[in-house]
Amino acid sequence: MNAPQVSFEFFPPQSLEASFRLWDTVQVLSPLDPTFVSVTYGAGGTTRDLTRDAVATLHKSSGLNVAAHLTCVNATREETLGIAKEFAKAGVREIVALRGDAPKGQDRFTPVEGGFANSVELIEALSATGDFKIRVGAYPDRHPEAASAQADIDWLKAKLDAGASEAITQFFFEADTFFRFRDACVKAGITAPILPGILPIENWKGTRNFAKRCGTEIPQWLNDAFETAERDGRSDLLATAICTELCSDLMEGGVDAFHFYTLNRPELTRDVCHALGVTPKIDLQNVA
């Protein structure tokens, strides 16, 4: 079985220490030759400027193919497309287009006056520029705001029809979750690639809380396993084994590419990639 393609998600630093951490993360993972790396927006669009700066810096200094997250939150259409124009001017040609989460203190997303009402409108506008390859989010477990699992699939198809060319899923814990979703997408006529989003579990309590907020189902066996591992001081070993097994099961089902949510902590992601056969690419020009 061939080694899979990989890509990585980073988040923009909000302090000097975090800046060093991001750069360290890039240094650890870039030798694995990712197809692209993405830089997130904070909740409610709170890191818009930081994202823009991090994307521009990574694109200029790392040699990586950088994709910028862009959302509809707290900005007019003109402001949002202005940011996209800045990305294009900086040479960034890939965008992960998302509606975005509601700002802090709000229960639901509400567009600002003159803003995009949803991700489909954003994708249509970005697609019309002709400047970008556009990726979108997908939800193997039902999105908390979706009326049904089928509604999630219908909305994904609308985003792809609007001009997106690829989807990245929210993280999930069992391979069958992804396979059921993939089969349902095929049934709905979706032919675009769907990248599984993989979250190596750095901290089980934090991951479990995040999963509850975004609607990801938590298998009881996984919760029991981490509770036992934490008592025995084996959480990192368990996390590596579980993530590697999940990816291996997906590969056996035909998956050949993964998008890792690194949380700017690269070690666990690196270890999983190595276990899957993704090893550092050697630049022969630098070999004496």
N, C-alpha and C positions, 0 to 999 in steps of 0.2 A: 504494500500500500504506500503510495507516494505521500510525502509530507504535505500538509495543507498550506495554503496561503494564509497569511495572518495580517491583521490590521489592529491598530491600538487607539483607544480614546484617552485623551488627557484632559485635565481641567486647568484653567488659567490661574497663575499664582496671584495671591493677594497680599504677599509679604515678601521681604528679601529672602527669608529662609525658604519659603515655598518656591521662589524662583530657582534657588539652587536645587531643590528637590525635583522640580520639573526637568531641569537640565540633566540631572543625574539619571532620571527615568529615561530620557531620550537617549543618553549615552549607553545605557544598559540594553535597551530594546532595539535601537536602530540597526545594529549589526544583524538582526534577524530578517532584514530586508522586507519590511512591511509594504503591502501594496499602497496603503495610505495611512495617515494618522489624522485623527480629528480632535478639535478643541471645543469644549462645551461652552454653553452659556450657563450662568448661574440661575437659580430659581428666580422667576419674575424678571429675567433680563438684567439681573444685578451686576453681572460682570461683562456687559457689552463691550466697554472700552478695553478691558483687560483681555477679553477674547480676541478682539481686533489686533491688539498689540502682540499678543502671544503668537497668533497665526502668522503675522507678518515677520516676526523674528524667527520663528521656526522655519518658515519657507525660505528665508534669506540665508540662514546660517547652518541648517541641518542637512540640506540636500534631500529631505523627505518630501513626499507628495502629501501636502497638507490640505485637509478639508475643514472648512469653518462651519460651526453650528450657527444657525440664524433662526430666530423665532419671531412671532408676531406680538410679543408682549411689550407693553408700555412704549410703543413707537407708532408713528403714523406710517402710511405707505411710503411717503417721500423719504422719511428718515431711514426706514428699513432698506429701501432700494439704494439709498445713499451709502449705507454701510456695505451693501453688496458691491456697489461700484468701486468702493475703496479696496475691497478684496481683489476684484478683477485688476485694478490698477497696480496692485502689489504682486500680481502674477498668480494669485490663488484662483484656481478654476474649478474647484469642487466645493459644494455646500451640502450640509446636512440640514434640510429644511423641516422645521418643527413648529407646531402651534406654540408650544411652551406652556409651562405651569403657571397657575395664577400667582400674582405677587403675594408676598407674605401678608397675612391678615385677611385674604379674600378666599372664599370657598370655591369659587368657580372662575374660569377665565372669562373676562369681559374685554372686548377690544376697545382701545381708546378711540375717540372721535377721529375719523380719517384713517384708522388703522385697518390692517387685514383682519377679517372676521374669523379666519381659520387657515389651516395649513394648505388647503387646496388653492385658495386665492393667492397665497404667497408663492406656491410652486408655479402657478400659471404665470405670475409676473416675472419670476426668475427665469422661467423657460423662455419667455418672450424676448429676453435680452440676448439669448443665444450665447451667453458667456460661460455657462457652468454645466458641469455634470452634477445632477441633483440626486441625493439619497434621502430617504424618508424613514420614519420609525414604523415598526409593526409590532403587534401584540399577540403572542401565542396564548397567553392568559388574558382574559377579558379586561380591557381598560376600565378603570373604575367609573368612568362617565359613559361608557358604551351601553346601549340598551341590550345588547346580546353579543355573543361571539361572532355571529354572522355580520352584525353591524360593523365590527372591527374590520372584517375582511372586505366588506363593501366599501368602507372608507379608504382602506389601503388601495383598492383598485382605482378609486377616484383620484387618489394622489398620483398613482402611476400614470393614469390616463391624462392627468394635468401636465405631465412633463418629466416626472421623476423616472430614473432608469434602474434604481436598485433600492432595496429596503434592508434595514438593520433591525433585528428584533430586540425587544426588551429582554433582559436576562430571564432565564428559567432554570429549573433544577433537574428536570428529567428529559431524556432524549425523546420519549414518546410524546411529550408536550409539543415539541417542535415538529415531529413527523405528522401528528394530527393536523397541526396548523398548515403545514406545507401541502398536505393532501387537500385540505379545504380550499386553499388558495388556487391550486391547480383546477379544482372543480369549478371555481368561480371564474376561470379563464385568465388567471394571472400567470404570466410567463416570465416576468422579470426575475433576476436573481434575488434570493432572500438570504442575507447573511445572518447566521445565528449570533446573537450577542451573548458573550460569555463573561460572567463575573466571578473571578477567583475570590474565594471567601477569606478576606483578611481578618475580619472580625465578625463572628457569627451573630452577636446581639445586634450590631449595627445593620448587618445584611438582612436579618429577619425583620427588623423594624421598617427598613426600606422596602422590602418585599410586600409587607402588609399595606404600605401606602400606595404602591403602584399596582396592586392587584395580582402579584405573582403568587401562585399557590405554593405552599410550604409543605412538603411531604413530612409526615410524622417521623419516618425513619431517619430523615436528615437532621431534624431537631434533636432526636435521641442520640444520634451519633456524635453531634458536636457537644452536647451536654456531657457525654462520657469523656470525649477527647479533652475537653477543657479541664475536667477534674484530673486527668492523667498528664496534662501538659503536652498533648500531642496534636494540638489544633492545626499547626502548620502542615504536619505530615498528612493529616486527614484531608485538609483543604486541597493539597496538591493531588492526592490520590483521587478524590471525588471529581475534581475538575478534569483531570486527565482521563478518567473513565468516561465522563460525560462526552468529552470531545471524541474519544475513541468510538463510542457507541454511535455518535453522529456520523463519523467517517464511514463506519460500516454500513450506514444507511445512505451513503452517497454524498455526504457533505464534504466539500473540498476547500472551504475557506471559513475562517472565524474572525470575529471582531471582539477584541478583549477590552473590557472596561477596567483600566489599570488602577484607577484612583490615585495616580501618580506614585504608586508603590510597585516597582517593577519586578521585584524578586520572584514572587509567586507566579506571575505571568510568564517570566523567563523560564522558570523551572518546568511549567506545564508545556510550554512550546518545545523545550528540549526533549521532554518525554515523548512528544508527538513526532519527533524527527526534524523539527525546525531548528537548525543550527546556524551559528554565525556565518555570514557570507564573507569570504576572504577576498580582499582586493589584491590580486596577483601582482599589480604594479608596485605594491608596497612590500612584497616579499623579496628579500635580498638573495 
